[in-house]
Amino acid sequence: MRRLARALAALLLVLGAAPAAAQGILNLYCSAPVEWCQVMANGFQAASGIHVAMTQKSTGEVLAQMRAEAANPKGDLWWTGQADAHLVAAEDGLTQEYRPAALDDLEPWARQQWTVSHGRAVGVAGLAVGIGFNTEILAKRRLAAPRCWADLLRPAYRDEIQMSNPNSSGTAYTVIGILVQAMGEDGAFSYLQALHANVNSYPRSGVAPTRAVARGETGISIGFLQGFAAEKQAGFPVETVAPCEGTALAVDSMSIVRGARNIAAARRFFDWALSPEAQALTAKAGQLHLPANRKAPPPPGTPDLATAKLLDYDFARFGRGAERARLLARWDAEVGSRPR
């Protein structure tokens, strides 16, 4: 009888665990701030019952990991990270085609990623590159606030500026692309060489300079206007400006990993992440990105870009693997390796 009771108990445990196990798992690579990654992971788990194993890394780090794992993929889906890197991943055959259910409801800039990538990536959120500055630090040091890219070359700003490293940060690589479009390639690299004298560090993550300027670790940073605005909304003394020479709307994107082990879960997340309900979680995570789905309202406090000079950013050019590698190699040789 005791053996029978133990056997029945074991059977009940197996049966009780079966429904949970049947829900499946999703291995998610996330290049957003960790708070946003966690909100999305929790939201998808609640909506689907699928467990999310989330890894948070910068855009360049995820791309490098996917290349290293190409023969034996560990991840199923890559959510956020700049569009350029997703286009490189598509070109390298690291991602696979999928047509999202909400494609017709998306903003043109979000659909453009799907078209340019031949259906292997789609835009999930929009944001614009700009300059953020700590008002208290600039006032304390009697420094004028910058308004243009050219202003960042002022000698008074020596060691006052942070910009992320373009080898690991999609944010910084997008900055290079914008400068190349605005100034021409040689002009952009001459500018970056001059800017180098005023840069105190190049952190690996694109989020790091934004948080550093908010917390008074640096006076000025280059990043996304939406990120700076979110820090201001959280109570930090940060103001932003869209550079007078021009900037561009960057696009956080999403791709399914080629050879994903949990393809059904990946496709389900892909569709869910573009739904108005999931897009609304951006504000819950304290982010102010523009939603890709036209049916989702922008988060309160999102910067108004009506007066910004927006360039028509060439995603196809800067998303080519050879072009990316060439520009990064030139940055390493002409900027990153220079003494300060």
N, C-alpha and C positions, 0 to 999 in steps of 0.2 A: 504493500500500500504506500509505504514511504517513497519507494522508487517511482511508483505511478504518479504520486503527487508532485515529486520533483520534475518528472518528465512533462507533466501538464503545465507546471509553472514555467518551465523553460520554453514550451511551445507558445504559451501566452505572451512571454516576453518577445519572442520572435515575431509573432503576429502583430503585437502592439507597435513594434519598431518598423514594420514593413511599410505602412503608409508614409511615414516621415522619410524613409530612405528612398521611396519611389519618387519623391518630389525632385530629386536630383541635386546637382551642384553646378555652379558657374564660377570659373576661375577668371577673375576680372583684373585687368591692368588699368589703373587709373592715374591720369596725369594732372588732375585737379588738386586744389588744396585738400588736405586729408579730411577736413570736416565735411566738405562737399561729397567726397568719395564715400564717406561713411553714411551720410544721409541717403545717398542713392542706393547703396548696398542694402541698407535697412528697408528702404521703401520698396525695392524690388522683392526682397524676401517676404515682406508683408503682403504684397500684391500677388505673388506667384507661389509661395511656399518653397521656392528653390533657394538653397543655401548659397550664399556668395562668399567665396574666398578671395579677398581683395588685397592686391599689392599696389601700393602707391609709389610711383617714381616719376621723375621728370620726363618730358617728351623724348629727349635724346636717349635717356637711359632705357626707356621702354623699347625704342626702336633698336637699340643695340642688343637688348635681351632677346627680342624676337628674331633678330638675325642669328644670334648664337644658338637659338632653339629651333631653327627652321626645320631641321631633320626630325625633331621630336618635340613638337610644341607643348608647352606647359599651360599656356593661357588659352582662353576661349574668345575673349573680346577685349578690345582696347577702347576705353571711353575717355574722351577729351584728349588734350594734346593738340598742338597746332597743326593746321591742315597740311602744311608743307611736308611734315614728317609722315603723315598718313598717305600722302600721294607717293612719297618715296617707297613706303611699305607696299603700296599697291603695285608700283612699278617693279619692285623686287620679287613680286609673287608671294609676299608674306601674308596677304589677306585675300578674302574671297568675296565674290559678288553676292549681293542681297538687295532686293528692292523693298524698302520699308513701307509698311501699310499707310503711313501718314505722309508719303512723299509729296502728294499734291497739295498738302496743307502747309508745306514748309516755305520759309522765306527764300527768295531767289538765291541769296548767298549760300544758303544751306543746300539747296538742290544743286547748285553749281559744283559742289564737291563731289556729289554722286555722279554727275555727268563727266567731269574731268577725270575722275578715277575709274571710269567705266564700271560704275556700280559697286565699287569696293570700299567706299567711304562716304560719309554724309556729314554735313554740318550739324552740330547740336547746340551751339551757343555762339553769339557774336560779341566781340569786344574790340576796343580801339587802343592802339599804342599811344602813349603820351608821357608826360613828365609829372612826377609827384614831388612835392616839397613839404618839409616840416616847417610850419610857420614860426614856431617857437625858436627853433635853431637858427633860422635865417634872421629873425629879429634880434636874437642874442648876439649874433656875429655881424649884424648890420649889413646883411647881404640882400641885394635886390632879388625879387622873385624872377625866375626865368620865364620867358614867353615863347621862345623859338629854339630850334636846334642850335642855331649859332650862339645863343646866349650861354650854352653849356661849356663853351670854350673860354669863358672869362677866366683870367688868372686868379681872381678872387675865389673861384670855386675849386681850387686845388685840393685834392683829397676829400672833397665833399660829395662825390657822386658814386652811386653804385649802379652797375648794369650786370645782368647775369651772363654766364659764359655760353656762347652760342653752340659750343660742341655738345652741351647737355641740355640746354634750355631752348625750347621752341620759341619762347618769348624773344630772346636775344637774336635768334636767327631771323625772326620776322622783322625786328628792328633793322638788321642789315639789309634785308630786302627792300624795306621802305626807303632807307637812305639811298640805296642804289637807284631806285626809281626816281627819287626826288633830286638827286645830285649827279647822277651818272656814276658808273662803278669807280673810276679813278677818284672822282671827287668825294665819294662816300668813304673810300679807304683813307684818303688824306684827312678827312674829317675825323674818322675813328682813331687815327694815329694822334691827332692833336687832342682829342678827347681823353685819350689814355692817360695823359699827365694829370687829369683831374679825377680819375677813377681810383677809389680806394680799394676796391676788390671786385672780383667777378665770381660771385657764388654760383653753384651748379644749378640751383633751382630758380625758375623765373619768379616764383612767389617771394623768395628771400629778400630781394631789394625793396619790394613793396612793404613788407613787414618791418624791415630795418628802418625805413624812413618814418614809418608811423611811430616806432618806439624810440626814435631819437638816436639811433645808432649811426645815421648818416643824414646829411641835410637834404639831399636830392637823390631821386632814383628815376630810372627809366623802366617803365612797365606798362601795364594796362590801366586805362582810365577807370574802368569798372572796379579793378582791384583797389586802387587808391580811394575811390569813393566809398567802398565798403569799409575801409579802415576809418575814414572820416565818420561814417555812420555809426561805427562802434565807439566813437568818442575820442579818437586820436586827432592831434592838430595837423591834419594833412589837407592840402589843396592841390588841385590838378590843373593842367593846361594841355590842350591839343596844340602841338608846335605849329607856329604860323606858316612854316614852309610847306606843311602838309603831313598827313599821317594816313593810316588806312584801317579799314575794318578787318581785323583778323578773325579767324573762324576756328573754334574748337571743334574737333571732329570725332568720329566713331567708326571703328572697323571690326569685322569679325576675322579672327585669326585663321589662316589657311591650315586645315588639318585639325581644327578644334575638336577636342574629344567630346565636348558637350554641346554639339551644334544646335540642338533643339532649344536648349536653355539660352544660348547666345542669340539666336534669332528672336526669342521671346523678349529678352532684355532690349535688343535693338528696337523692336517695335514699341515696347513700353517706355523707353527713354525719350522717345519723340512724341509721346502722348501729352496733351495739355496738363494732365495730372502730374506726370513726372517732371515736366518742364517747370511747373510751379514750385517744385522742391528747391529750385535754385535760391529763391528768397529765404526759405527755411534754413538753408545752409549759410545764410549771411552773405551770399554772392549777388552781384548786380548785373550779370551777363544778360545780353539780349536773347530772348528765347527764339529758337529756330522755328517753332510751330506758331503760325500766325494766330491761332486760337488761344494761345497763352499770353496773358498780359505781362509787360515788362515789370520786373520787381520795382517797388517804390524806391526812389533815390537813384535810379539808373541815370548816368550822365546824359545830358541832352547834346547830341552831336549835330544839331541843326546848323550851328555856326562854324563847325570844324571844316577845315579843308581836307576832304577825303580823296586820296588817290585811288585809282582803279588798280588794286594790287594784282600782280600777275602770278596767280597761284600755279598755273601750268609751268611757268618758267622756274620759279623758286621751289617747286615740288619735284623737279627732276633730280634724280640721284646724283648724276654727274655734276650738275650745277651746284647742288648743295655741297658736295664734297669739295669742289673747286673753291667756292666762296669761303668755306670753313678753313681750308688749307691756307688761303690767302690771309684770312684773319689771324691764324696762328703765326704765320711768318712775319706779317707786317704790323700786327697789333699785340696779340697775346704774349709774344716772346720779348717784347720791348721792355727795358727797365723803366721804372718810374722814379 
